[in-house]
Amino acid sequence: MIRLLNTFLDILFPESCLSCHNGSLPLCEECIYEIPPAYDHEDNPRSCFSYAHPTMRKAIKMLKYRHAKRLAPILGKHLSEFILEDLSERGIFERIENPIIIPAPMSHKRLQQRGFNQAELLAEIVSERTGFQLIANLLIKTRHTVPQVSLKNKRERLTNLNNAFAINIDGTENNLEPIKKRNIILIDDVYTTGATSREITRILRKSGAKKVLTYTLAH
């Protein structure tokens, strides 16, 4: 059964570019540059690519469910460049200096099912390429929640993530000094309703963070 599933996934997500099917990379540079930028009507969160584009939608699924370690460096590179450019523009007005990188956490149940957190993989690449400090275990997701995109009711989407995140005290050596009065960059794969960003921002600000900027791969 597992072998059959892997065969199906190999067909769905081939080793060659998922868009043009050429080369040996899961997503080539030529096809990446064909993906339009996200339309951001808010200053925060900010997103790199448009999720409406079929190549990006397929890339997100591939990142989550197949070949994540091969695709994360490719997508993380472009997310890093987007963040640095955006921070450069923001720096003139807001002086975002020496921020901390934090990935959106995943529930223990989801992490066991998937084996990795795609937001953390992206955050690692962003940290490597920007030089900003990464604190991967600062946050934990305290309960399993259904995906926001699966909820059709607006009230359910707004309340689904209430109190679903917390500071991992053990992960920060029993103190909050690493984030007090610091600017934080929250990394996630997709921005849907914004509920994840709002709830995590609330927790971080309550814990002493100066400013929280959310950057996602797609919106």
VOVO-387629 format. One record per residue (C-alpha): x, y, z. Coordinates in nm, 2 decimals, padded with zeros to 4 digits. Last residue first. Layout:
# residues N
+--------+--------+--------+
:     px :     py :     pz :
+--------+--------+--------+
:      X :      Y :      Z :
...
+--------+--------+--------+
***
This chain:
# residues 219
+--------+--------+--------+
:     px :     py :     pz :
+--------+--------+--------+
: -00.12 :  03.44 : -00.05 :
:  00.21 :  03.27 : -00.09 :
:  00.55 :  03.22 :  00.08 :
:  00.46 :  03.39 :  00.39 :
:  00.61 :  03.68 :  00.59 :
:  00.47 :  03.80 :  00.92 :
:  00.61 :  04.11 :  01.09 :
:  00.60 :  04.12 :  01.47 :
:  00.71 :  04.44 :  01.66 :
:  00.85 :  04.50 :  02.00 :
:  00.81 :  04.15 :  02.15 :
:  00.73 :  04.15 :  02.52 :
:  00.54 :  03.83 :  02.59 :
:  00.20 :  04.00 :  02.52 :
:  00.35 :  04.11 :  02.18 :
:  00.45 :  03.75 :  02.11 :
:  00.11 :  03.60 :  02.20 :
: -00.09 :  03.86 :  02.01 :
:  00.13 :  03.82 :  01.71 :
:  00.07 :  03.44 :  01.72 :
: -00.30 :  03.50 :  01.72 :
: -00.30 :  03.76 :  01.44 :
: -00.06 :  03.56 :  01.22 :
: -00.26 :  03.24 :  01.25 :
: -00.59 :  03.41 :  01.19 :
: -00.47 :  03.58 :  00.87 :
: -00.74 :  03.42 :  00.67 :
: -00.52 :  03.24 :  00.42 :
: -00.15 :  03.33 :  00.43 :
:  00.06 :  03.03 :  00.32 :
:  00.40 :  02.89 :  00.41 :
:  00.47 :  03.06 :  00.74 :
:  00.76 :  03.27 :  00.88 :
:  00.72 :  03.52 :  01.17 :
:  00.98 :  03.79 :  01.17 :
:  01.03 :  03.94 :  01.51 :
:  01.15 :  04.28 :  01.63 :
:  01.30 :  04.27 :  01.98 :
:  01.18 :  04.45 :  02.29 :
:  01.17 :  04.12 :  02.48 :
:  01.23 :  03.83 :  02.24 :
:  01.54 :  03.66 :  02.37 :
:  01.47 :  03.77 :  02.73 :
:  01.16 :  03.55 :  02.76 :
:  01.29 :  03.32 :  03.03 :
:  01.28 :  02.95 :  03.11 :
:  01.56 :  02.84 :  02.89 :
:  01.37 :  02.95 :  02.57 :
:  01.26 :  02.60 :  02.47 :
:  01.15 :  02.52 :  02.82 :
:  00.92 :  02.83 :  02.81 :
:  00.75 :  02.73 :  02.49 :
:  00.54 :  03.04 :  02.44 :
:  00.19 :  02.95 :  02.35 :
: -00.04 :  02.89 :  02.05 :
: -00.40 :  02.75 :  02.01 :
: -00.55 :  03.02 :  02.24 :
: -00.80 :  03.11 :  01.96 :
: -00.70 :  02.93 :  01.64 :
: -01.05 :  02.82 :  01.53 :
: -01.21 :  03.15 :  01.64 :
: -01.20 :  03.36 :  01.33 :
: -01.24 :  03.07 :  01.09 :
: -01.54 :  02.94 :  01.28 :
: -01.70 :  03.28 :  01.28 :
: -01.65 :  03.31 :  00.90 :
: -01.81 :  02.97 :  00.83 :
: -01.65 :  02.79 :  00.54 :
: -01.37 :  02.61 :  00.73 :
: -01.15 :  02.39 :  00.53 :
: -00.91 :  02.67 :  00.44 :
: -00.84 :  02.73 :  00.81 :
: -00.70 :  02.38 :  00.85 :
: -00.85 :  02.19 :  01.14 :
: -00.69 :  02.25 :  01.48 :
: -00.46 :  02.04 :  01.70 :
: -00.39 :  02.19 :  02.04 :
: -00.10 :  02.37 :  02.22 :
:  00.09 :  02.48 :  01.91 :
:  00.43 :  02.57 :  02.04 :
:  00.65 :  02.88 :  02.00 :
:  01.01 :  02.95 :  02.08 :
:  01.13 :  02.63 :  01.93 :
:  01.28 :  02.75 :  01.60 :
:  01.47 :  03.05 :  01.73 :
:  01.65 :  03.17 :  01.42 :
:  01.89 :  03.47 :  01.43 :
:  01.91 :  03.68 :  01.12 :
:  02.20 :  03.62 :  00.88 :
:  01.97 :  03.68 :  00.58 :
:  02.05 :  03.36 :  00.38 :
:  02.09 :  03.12 :  00.66 :
:  01.79 :  03.26 :  00.86 :
:  01.57 :  03.25 :  00.55 :
:  01.67 :  02.89 :  00.48 :
:  01.60 :  02.78 :  00.83 :
:  01.26 :  02.97 :  00.83 :
:  01.16 :  02.78 :  00.51 :
:  01.23 :  02.44 :  00.68 :
:  01.05 :  02.57 :  00.99 :
:  00.74 :  02.66 :  00.79 :
:  00.75 :  02.32 :  00.63 :
:  00.72 :  02.15 :  00.97 :
:  00.85 :  01.79 :  00.95 :
:  00.74 :  01.43 :  00.99 :
:  00.40 :  01.48 :  00.83 :
:  00.18 :  01.27 :  01.06 :
:  00.39 :  01.32 :  01.37 :
:  00.41 :  01.70 :  01.31 :
:  00.03 :  01.71 :  01.25 :
: -00.03 :  01.54 :  01.59 :
:  00.22 :  01.76 :  01.77 :
:  00.06 :  02.07 :  01.63 :
:  00.27 :  02.29 :  01.40 :
:  00.45 :  02.60 :  01.49 :
:  00.48 :  02.92 :  01.27 :
:  00.85 :  02.97 :  01.22 :
:  01.04 :  03.24 :  01.42 :
:  01.32 :  03.46 :  01.28 :
:  01.46 :  03.73 :  01.51 :
:  01.51 :  04.08 :  01.38 :
:  01.83 :  04.28 :  01.37 :
:  01.68 :  04.62 :  01.29 :
:  01.34 :  04.72 :  01.16 :
:  01.39 :  05.09 :  01.15 :
:  01.03 :  05.18 :  01.08 :
:  01.04 :  05.45 :  00.81 :
:  01.36 :  05.39 :  00.60 :
:  01.37 :  05.03 :  00.73 :
:  01.04 :  04.95 :  00.56 :
:  01.20 :  04.96 :  00.21 :
:  01.50 :  04.76 :  00.32 :
:  01.27 :  04.52 :  00.51 :
:  01.08 :  04.46 :  00.19 :
:  01.39 :  04.39 : -00.02 :
:  01.53 :  04.16 :  00.25 :
:  01.20 :  03.98 :  00.29 :
:  01.16 :  03.92 : -00.09 :
:  01.52 :  03.79 : -00.12 :
:  01.46 :  03.55 :  00.17 :
:  01.13 :  03.43 :  00.02 :
:  01.31 :  03.36 : -00.31 :
:  01.58 :  03.16 : -00.14 :
:  01.32 :  02.98 :  00.08 :
:  01.14 :  02.86 : -00.24 :
:  01.45 :  02.69 : -00.37 :
:  01.59 :  02.57 : -00.04 :
:  01.24 :  02.43 :  00.06 :
:  01.20 :  02.23 : -00.26 :
:  01.46 :  01.95 : -00.21 :
:  01.38 :  01.91 :  00.17 :
:  01.01 :  01.91 :  00.10 :
:  01.02 :  01.63 : -00.16 :
:  00.65 :  01.54 : -00.09 :
:  00.37 :  01.64 :  00.13 :
:  00.40 :  02.00 :  00.25 :
:  00.65 :  02.13 : -00.01 :
:  00.48 :  01.95 : -00.29 :
:  00.14 :  02.08 : -00.19 :
:  00.29 :  02.43 : -00.18 :
:  00.46 :  02.38 : -00.52 :
:  00.13 :  02.27 : -00.67 :
: -00.05 :  02.59 : -00.55 :
:  00.25 :  02.79 : -00.68 :
:  00.24 :  02.63 : -01.02 :
: -00.14 :  02.68 : -01.04 :
: -00.12 :  03.06 : -00.97 :
: -00.38 :  03.16 : -00.72 :
: -00.13 :  03.13 : -00.44 :
:  00.03 :  03.45 : -00.56 :
:  00.39 :  03.47 : -00.45 :
:  00.59 :  03.66 : -00.19 :
:  00.35 :  03.74 :  00.09 :
:  00.33 :  04.02 :  00.35 :
:  00.13 :  04.00 :  00.67 :
:  00.13 :  04.29 :  00.75 :
:  00.13 :  04.61 :  00.54 :
: -00.21 :  04.52 :  00.39 :
: -00.34 :  04.51 :  00.04 :
: -00.09 :  04.25 : -00.07 :
: -00.14 :  04.11 : -00.41 :
:  00.11 :  03.82 : -00.43 :
:  00.37 :  03.83 : -00.70 :
:  00.31 :  03.65 : -01.03 :
:  00.46 :  03.31 : -01.09 :
:  00.65 :  03.32 : -01.42 :
:  00.97 :  03.39 : -01.24 :
:  00.94 :  03.05 : -01.07 :
:  00.91 :  02.88 : -01.40 :
:  01.24 :  03.01 : -01.53 :
:  01.41 :  02.94 : -01.20 :
:  01.32 :  02.57 : -01.21 :
:  01.10 :  02.38 : -00.96 :
:  01.16 :  02.02 : -00.85 :
:  01.51 :  02.05 : -01.00 :
:  01.65 :  01.79 : -01.24 :
:  01.57 :  01.96 : -01.57 :
:  01.24 :  01.98 : -01.76 :
:  00.89 :  01.90 : -01.65 :
:  00.77 :  02.26 : -01.73 :
:  00.57 :  02.31 : -01.41 :
:  00.67 :  02.05 : -01.16 :
:  01.03 :  02.07 : -01.26 :
:  01.18 :  01.72 : -01.28 :
:  01.17 :  01.48 : -00.98 :
:  00.80 :  01.42 : -01.04 :
:  00.52 :  01.52 : -00.80 :
:  00.20 :  01.36 : -00.92 :
:  00.37 :  01.06 : -01.08 :
:  00.61 :  01.02 : -00.78 :
:  00.32 :  01.06 : -00.55 :
:  00.13 :  00.77 : -00.71 :
:  00.44 :  00.55 : -00.69 :
:  00.48 :  00.65 : -00.32 :
:  00.11 :  00.55 : -00.26 :
:  00.16 :  00.22 : -00.43 :
:  00.47 :  00.15 : -00.22 :
:  00.28 :  00.24 :  00.09 :
:  00.00 :  00.00 :  00.00 :
+--------+--------+--------+
***
